[in-house]
Amino acid sequence: MCKSKLFGGMGFLNLQAFNLALLAKQGWQILTNPTSLVAQVYKAKYFPYEDVLNSRVRSNPSYAWRSIHNSLRVLREGTRWRVGNGKRIHIWEDRWLPTPSTYKVVSPYSNFDNFPMVSSLIDEDTKWWKSDLVRPIFFPFEADSILKIPICYSLPNDQLIWMGNKRGSFSVKSAYYIAMHVVKENEFGESTSEHNQSSFWKKIWQLNVPPKIWESAKRAFLDYKESRLSSLTSLFSACNQWTSPPPSFFKINVDDTTDAGGGNSCIGVAIRDFSGSSTGALSLVLPSCFPVETTEAYALLHGVLFALEIRVDQAIFESNALSIILALNSGAAGSDIGHILEDIREASSTFSLCSFHHLKRDGNRAAHSLAKEAKSSSQ
């Protein structure tokens, strides 16, 4: 009955998996808040020389610790390392690659003069990967993936991030789906036979039924969708065209361009004052071809750094990357690009006044033209 309806079940909650997800939340708190009293007590007693993910049950454990330890597989399956300075990440043993199959390096082991940590692949002077070292060691597809991993200029500490959702923030709901996979493996081992039946059961559940059963649910969904769209429209409808900033303010517009077919990503930055006059422009080719969201974050980071370079004091930043603006303003930092967002927040704290806003592409043409100019010059 706990199987998905797509696989012939009733879609009921699996209490064992749900319990593991709740326990995993406690483990996540210990992992992400090691200075809390609970985390310090458990660490002193059960894992004094390692982190919680590599801990052992040990002899005569408490019921609470044994329960939390049983849920740690959910955290191991749902987390991977986000590269900062690479000093905590073992090249071959840890999960740190953006490859969902294993998140681990599959290239043959190679001997290093020093301990094989990811930091040995990063040039601390250029704040970028040592491509001349990466390409001979790893398979070509793996080397390409590594060289697309963004590196921050501040080289922050490495951080474990949650992969259960795009925000990178732990939730019991996302942990539940991972726990379901863990429970299924424990009971039956890995199997793909159910997926072959998904189309059959999907047709079963899409059969016509008396309309009264679905009427209230459909009405509630439509009401929610309408209210959501109206709220978003009211929030961003006034941001269709570029407008000049208030006196003493500067407006910094950023945009990017990424070619999925190859070639490095590029960004553009346009800075104008309250009269609309241009006070600065930047076209920049990035060191690799990044995913769109990563390129958008880099564009905003370079916009902040460029504004600081020309001594802007009061700044209004605009980008047509809605997800980046929302993440910045909400304080999110758990995703793949969370360290870039943290760099943006830290750098922007230097301004006396600063804000980030969404602007649709039609109003962001100046920055987009600069990004395209950088793309043309790189070809």
C-alpha positions in Angstrom: 0.0 0.0 0.0 3.0 2.3 0.5 4.0 2.0 -3.1 3.5 4.9 -5.4 0.3 4.8 -7.4 2.5 4.8 -10.5 3.7 1.3 -9.4 0.4 -0.2 -8.4 0.2 0.9 -4.8 -2.1 3.2 -2.8 0.5 5.9 -2.1 0.2 5.6 1.7 3.0 6.9 3.9 5.7 4.4 4.8 6.1 4.8 8.5 9.5 3.2 8.7 10.9 5.6 6.0 9.1 8.6 7.6 10.7 7.7 11.0 14.1 7.5 9.3 13.5 10.9 7.7 12.6 12.4 11.1 15.7 10.9 12.7 17.9 12.1 9.8 16.7 15.6 10.6 18.3 15.2 14.1 21.5 13.9 12.4 21.5 16.9 10.1 21.3 19.3 13.0 24.3 17.6 14.6 26.1 17.8 11.3 25.4 21.4 10.5 25.4 22.8 14.0 28.4 21.2 15.7 28.6 23.8 18.4 25.2 23.0 19.8 25.1 21.3 23.2 23.5 18.1 21.9 26.1 17.8 19.1 29.0 18.4 21.5 27.7 15.8 24.0 27.2 13.1 21.2 30.6 13.9 19.7 32.4 13.6 23.1 30.8 10.3 23.7 30.4 8.6 20.4 32.7 10.2 17.7 35.4 12.3 19.3 37.9 11.9 16.4 35.6 12.0 13.4 32.4 13.6 12.1 28.9 12.2 12.6 28.7 10.7 9.1 31.7 8.5 9.8 30.8 7.6 13.3 30.2 4.2 14.8 27.5 3.0 17.2 30.1 1.9 19.8 29.4 -0.3 22.8 26.4 0.3 25.1 24.9 3.2 23.1 21.8 5.1 24.2 18.5 4.4 22.5 18.5 8.0 21.0 22.0 7.7 19.6 21.4 4.2 18.1 18.2 5.5 16.5 20.0 8.6 15.0 22.9 6.4 13.8 20.4 4.1 12.0 19.3 7.1 9.9 22.8 8.3 8.9 22.6 6.3 5.7 19.9 8.7 4.6 22.3 11.6 5.1 25.1 9.8 3.3 22.9 9.1 0.4 21.5 12.7 0.3 24.6 14.7 0.7 27.8 15.5 -1.2 30.6 18.0 -0.8 30.6 21.4 -2.3 34.2 22.4 -3.1 35.5 25.4 -1.3 39.3 25.1 -0.7 39.3 21.3 -1.2 41.2 20.6 2.0 38.6 18.4 3.6 37.7 16.4 0.4 39.5 13.2 -0.5 39.7 12.9 -4.3 38.8 9.2 -4.6 36.9 8.4 -1.4 34.4 11.4 -1.0 31.4 12.4 -3.0 32.1 15.7 -4.6 31.5 15.5 -8.3 28.2 16.8 -10.0 27.6 13.3 -11.4 24.3 11.9 -9.9 25.3 8.3 -10.6 27.8 8.1 -7.8 29.1 11.6 -7.1 32.5 9.9 -6.8 35.6 9.9 -9.0 35.7 6.7 -11.2 39.0 7.4 -12.8 41.8 5.0 -11.7 43.7 6.0 -8.6 46.8 8.1 -9.2 49.6 8.6 -6.7 50.2 12.1 -5.3 53.3 13.4 -3.6 51.0 14.8 -1.0 47.8 13.5 0.5 45.2 13.1 -2.4 42.9 15.9 -1.4 41.0 18.1 -3.8 43.0 21.1 -2.6 46.0 19.7 -4.6 44.0 20.3 -7.8 43.3 24.0 -7.0 45.7 26.9 -7.8 45.5 29.2 -4.8 47.0 32.1 -6.8 44.6 32.0 -9.7 41.7 30.7 -7.6 41.0 28.1 -10.2 41.6 24.5 -11.2 45.0 23.3 -12.3 43.8 22.1 -15.7 47.2 20.9 -16.7 47.0 18.5 -13.7 43.3 17.6 -13.9 43.2 16.5 -17.5 46.1 13.8 -17.4 44.7 12.3 -14.2 41.0 11.9 -14.9 38.9 10.5 -17.7 38.0 13.2 -20.2 34.3 13.4 -19.2 35.3 13.5 -15.6 37.9 16.2 -16.2 35.3 18.3 -18.0 32.9 18.0 -15.0 35.7 19.0 -12.6 36.7 22.1 -14.6 33.0 23.2 -14.5 32.8 23.2 -10.7 32.8 26.8 -9.6 35.6 28.0 -7.3 35.1 31.1 -5.1 37.8 33.8 -4.9 37.7 33.6 -1.1 38.4 29.8 -1.1 35.9 29.1 1.8 35.8 25.9 3.7 34.3 22.9 2.0 30.7 22.2 2.9 28.4 19.3 2.8 25.2 20.2 0.9 21.8 18.5 0.8 20.9 17.1 -2.6 17.3 16.3 -1.9 16.1 19.5 -3.5 17.4 22.4 -5.6 17.6 24.8 -2.6 20.1 22.5 -0.9 18.2 22.9 2.4 17.2 19.8 4.3 13.6 18.9 4.7 11.8 15.9 6.1 9.8 15.6 2.8 12.9 15.3 0.7 14.6 13.0 3.2 11.5 10.7 3.1 12.1 9.9 -0.6 15.7 9.0 0.1 14.6 6.9 3.1 12.1 5.1 1.0 15.0 4.0 -1.3 17.0 2.9 1.7 14.1 0.9 3.1 13.5 -0.7 -0.3 17.1 -1.8 -0.6 17.2 -3.2 2.9 14.1 -5.3 2.2 14.5 -6.4 -1.4 17.8 -5.2 -2.7 18.1 -3.0 -5.8 15.4 -3.6 -8.4 14.2 -1.8 -11.5 11.3 -4.1 -12.3 8.7 -1.7 -10.8 9.6 1.1 -13.2 8.7 -1.1 -16.1 5.1 -1.2 -14.9 4.8 2.6 -14.2 3.1 3.4 -17.5 0.5 0.6 -16.9 -0.4 1.8 -13.5 -0.4 5.4 -14.6 -3.2 4.5 -17.1 -5.0 2.7 -14.3 -5.0 5.8 -12.1 -6.0 8.1 -15.0 -9.3 6.2 -15.6 -12.5 8.2 -15.5 -14.0 8.3 -12.0 -17.1 10.1 -10.6 -16.3 13.9 -10.8 -17.3 14.6 -7.2 -14.2 12.8 -5.9 -11.8 15.2 -7.6 -13.9 18.4 -7.7 -12.9 19.8 -4.3 -9.2 19.0 -4.8 -9.2 20.5 -8.3 -10.9 23.7 -7.0 -8.3 24.0 -4.2 -5.4 23.5 -6.7 -6.8 26.1 -9.1 -7.3 28.6 -6.3 -3.8 28.1 -5.1 -2.4 28.4 -8.6 -4.3 31.6 -9.3 -3.2 33.2 -6.0 0.4 32.2 -6.6 0.4 33.7 -10.1 -1.2 36.9 -9.0 1.3 37.4 -6.1 4.2 36.9 -8.5 2.7 39.2 -11.0 2.2 41.9 -8.5 5.7 41.4 -7.2 7.5 41.7 -10.6 5.1 43.4 -13.0 6.7 46.8 -12.4 10.1 45.5 -13.4 9.7 45.2 -17.1 11.8 48.2 -18.2 15.0 49.8 -17.0 14.5 52.9 -14.8 17.1 55.3 -13.5 18.1 55.0 -9.8 17.5 57.8 -7.2 20.1 60.6 -6.9 23.4 59.5 -5.4 22.6 55.9 -6.3 24.1 53.8 -9.1 22.3 51.0 -10.9 24.3 47.9 -11.8 22.7 45.6 -14.4 24.2 42.1 -15.0 23.6 39.4 -17.5 25.2 36.3 -18.9 25.3 34.1 -22.0 26.0 30.4 -22.0 26.4 28.2 -25.1 25.2 24.7 -24.4 27.1 23.5 -27.5 30.4 24.5 -26.0 32.6 27.6 -25.5 33.2 29.5 -22.3 30.4 31.3 -20.5 30.4 35.1 -20.6 29.0 37.9 -18.5 28.2 41.6 -19.0 27.9 44.4 -16.4 26.5 47.9 -17.1 26.7 50.7 -14.5 24.7 53.9 -14.8 24.0 56.8 -12.5 20.7 58.6 -11.8 20.8 60.5 -15.0 21.2 57.3 -17.0 24.8 58.1 -18.0 27.1 55.1 -18.2 29.9 55.1 -15.6 31.3 51.7 -16.2 31.0 48.6 -18.5 32.4 45.1 -18.2 32.5 42.2 -20.7 34.2 39.1 -19.3 34.9 35.6 -20.5 34.7 33.1 -17.7 37.2 30.2 -17.4 34.8 27.5 -18.4 31.3 26.7 -19.7 29.2 26.7 -16.6 25.5 25.8 -16.1 23.1 28.7 -16.6 22.5 29.2 -12.9 26.2 29.2 -12.0 26.9 31.7 -14.8 24.1 34.0 -13.5 25.6 33.9 -10.0 29.0 34.7 -11.3 27.6 37.6 -13.3 26.2 39.1 -10.1 29.4 38.5 -8.2 31.5 40.3 -10.9 29.0 43.1 -10.9 29.5 43.6 -7.2 33.3 43.4 -7.5 33.3 45.8 -10.4 31.1 48.3 -8.6 33.5 48.2 -5.6 36.4 48.7 -7.9 35.1 52.0 -9.3 34.1 53.1 -5.8 30.3 52.9 -6.0 28.9 53.6 -2.5 25.1 53.2 -2.9 24.1 50.4 -5.3 21.0 48.9 -6.8 21.7 45.6 -8.6 19.4 44.2 -11.2 19.4 40.8 -13.0 16.9 38.8 -15.0 17.9 35.7 -13.0 14.9 35.5 -10.7 16.1 32.4 -8.9 19.4 34.0 -8.0 17.7 37.2 -6.7 15.3 35.2 -4.6 18.1 33.1 -3.2 20.2 36.1 -2.3 17.3 38.0 -0.6 16.2 34.9 1.3 19.7 34.2 2.7 19.9 30.7 1.0 23.4 29.2 0.9 22.9 25.4 0.7 22.8 24.8 -3.1 25.7 24.1 -5.5 26.3 27.9 -5.9 25.7 28.7 -2.2 29.3 29.7 -1.7 29.1 32.2 -4.6 26.0 33.7 -3.0 27.9 34.0 0.3 30.7 35.8 -1.6 28.2 38.2 -3.1 26.7 39.0 0.3 30.1 39.5 1.9 31.3 41.7 -0.8 28.1 43.8 -1.0 28.2 44.5 2.8 31.0 47.0 1.9 28.4 49.3 0.3 26.7 51.9 2.5 23.4 50.9 0.8 22.7 48.0 -1.4 19.8 46.0 -2.8 19.1 43.3 -5.3 16.1 43.2 -7.7 14.7 41.2 -10.5 14.4 42.8 -14.0 13.0 41.1 -17.1 15.3 40.6 -20.1 13.6 43.4 -22.0 14.9 45.9 -19.5 18.3 44.3 -19.2 19.5 44.8 -22.8 22.6 46.8 -22.0 24.1 44.1 -19.8 23.0 41.4 -22.3 24.7 43.2 -25.2 27.9 43.3 -23.2 27.7 39.6 -22.4 27.2 38.9 -26.1 30.2 41.1 -27.0 32.4 39.0 -24.7 31.0 35.9 -26.4 31.8 37.2 -29.8 35.4 38.2 -28.8 36.1 34.7 -27.4 35.2 32.9 -30.7 
